[in-house]
Amino acid sequence: SYVGPRVVLALVAILYGTNFPLGAIMNQNLPASAATSSRMVLASIALFPFLLQLKPSLRIQVLIGGAFVSLGYISQSVALIDTSPATVSFLGAATVIVCPILQWVVDKKPMSIKDAPQTWLAAFLCLSGVAALELIDSSSDVSSTFSLAERVSRLGA
């Protein structure tokens, strides 16, 4: 179907967007180590059935990849202790820019808008979403927080 996968992708993007604010809430109520370990335990439980189906030749690569993902979550958890979720999400979103630049520098892969339009679209969408989060200040009420038009009008004022 055409709509089904797109709806699932939109829901995943929405859930991912809650990652940083929820991480900050967890860090306010738990030590960074407890917040990170609880996330890792939940992920392990969810992914355990797939681990049993993993080809033996891929186990080392998966272990290395998992170690880097864990390092990223630990770093995020520590960063959320004294940094705002919007700033941490902005820095995380910078990978959408950094990774294509590394592909261009290291692999000499062409990265013009004609050669890789999806990369530029992803970078624009990601950074514009994070920019919208950065416009939201904590002093406003919930109804105006979700009103991007109100934020844009404040920029013009």
Salt bridges, closest charged atoms under 4 A:
ASP137 OD1 - ARG151 NH1 3.34
ASP137 OD2 - ARG154 NH1 3.98
GLU150 OE1 - ARG151 NE 3.61
GLU150 OE2 - ARG154 NE 2.97
